Amino acid sequence: MSEQPKEKTFILGGSIEKAMTGQVELSPVSVLQEAWKNTITHFFTFSPAILLLTFSYMAIFFIALQVQLGDPAILFKAFLGETELTTTISYAAFVAGLSAQVIVSPLTAGASLMGMSHAAGLKCRSNYIFKGMASAGMVALVTILSEVLQGLVNIYLPMVALYLSMAFGFAILLVCEKKVPPLKALLYSFRATNKKLTSMLLIHVVIMLALVFGIALYGVGLIVIMPFIFNIKGILYRNMFGITLKVMVKSDEDSGNNDDHNTPNQDVKNNIFNA
């Protein structure tokens, strides 16, 4: 006689309450080692998703520059010192970057959810990159708020803007996985980062160095570095805020042979809950 599968939920890792008080374990070495292992394990499913995200961002960025400047090459000539970097060019670059970030934000959310899935020990296909579409409106809003705040601060204090980029890094996952409103998600992310600032800074120094290395290899290295970064963020999110998992458990009772009446025969289905 068999029972119907029962749905159970549990939290893997931390919680919002623990993240707000800093009562979480965050070892930079352990995080980086696990992220690298996840990157290698899921490379062939994650890399196509990252390529889609990258090409989508670049296409929108160049289209926005084309609309504003007529010739996107003007921006690169200005950076190389071949022409003057005017206020118009700087503004066009900001608008193009913001437009690209907002439009591809559901794909960014999907990549973040893939990293979170790997941190939870779950496999996912490349098309999971579209999972962020379910929260597209809230994801776009939290992206706009984050990018505008960073852009305004960057005018006077570029280093603080870099810090805000790190501090707001969990907001998208909080919106998608825990359904936290955008402003509250930014606040939670900011406070949690400050509670573990030393560890977060060390990890983000490695991220910055990895990005420089990936770009130095004519951008080809980013095929590995970008999944590595999203896997890092997934592990950090798990350790700090926790991941809610839904488990379908099926209990089969064998009437002939039972020392223990209810021996659970687990594992029918595991899914990220709410994401």
Buried (B, 14 or more C-beta within 10 A) or exposed (E): EEEEEEEEEEBBBBBBEBBBEBEBEBEBEEBBEBBBEBBEEBBEBBBBBBBBBBEBBEEBBBBBBEEBBEEBEBBEBBEEEEBEBEEEBEEBBBBBBBBBBBBBBBBBBBBBBBBBBBBBEBEBEBEBBBBBEBBEEBBBBBBBBBBEBBBEBBEEEEEEBBBBBBBBBBBBBBBBBBEBEBEBBBBBBBBBBEBBEEBBEBBBEBBEEBBEEBEEEEEEBBBBBBBBBBBBBBBBBBBBBBBBBBBBBBBEBEEEEEEEEEEEEEEEEBEBBBB
